[in-house]
Amino acid sequence: MGDEQAEGGCHLVHTVVLIALAATGGGATWGHGKAWARLPCVSRNRRLL
């Protein structure tokens, strides 16, 4: 029972971290966000940023 609870908590932490990175533009700083933004399909559809 303890392992199941720990695994659920881990998923929650990862979810919060991913939301925080998306909200703060973490991809442009630590990932491929700049290259993604230069793609033609993304340039035409700014909501993909």
N, C-alpha and C positions, 0 to 999 in steps of 0.2 A: 504494500500500500504506500509506503514512503517513496519508493522509486517513481510511482505514477505521479505523485504530487510534485516531486522534484522536476520531472520531465515537463509537466504542465507549466510550472513556474519558469522554466527555461524558455519555453515557447513564448510566454508573455514578455519576457525580457527582450528576446530577439525582435518581437513585433514592435515593442516600444522603440527600440534602437533604430529599426528600419524606418519607422514613421518620422522619427527625429531627423534622420539623415535626409529623407525626402523633403521634409519641411524646411530644412536649413540649406538645401542645395549642396549636400555633402558629395554628390557625384561629381560636381564640377571641381571640387577641391581634391578629393581623394580617389577619384575613379576615372571613368571614361566620359564624363559629362560634356567636356568641351568637344571631343570627337563626335559624340552623339548629336550635339547641337548643330554641327556642321553638315550632317547628313541632309540631302535634299528633301526627303520625305518629312523630316522633322522641321526643317526650315519652313516648309509650306504649312505645317500643322503645329503651330506653337504650343498647343495644349499638351503635346507630348514631352515638353521640357519638364 
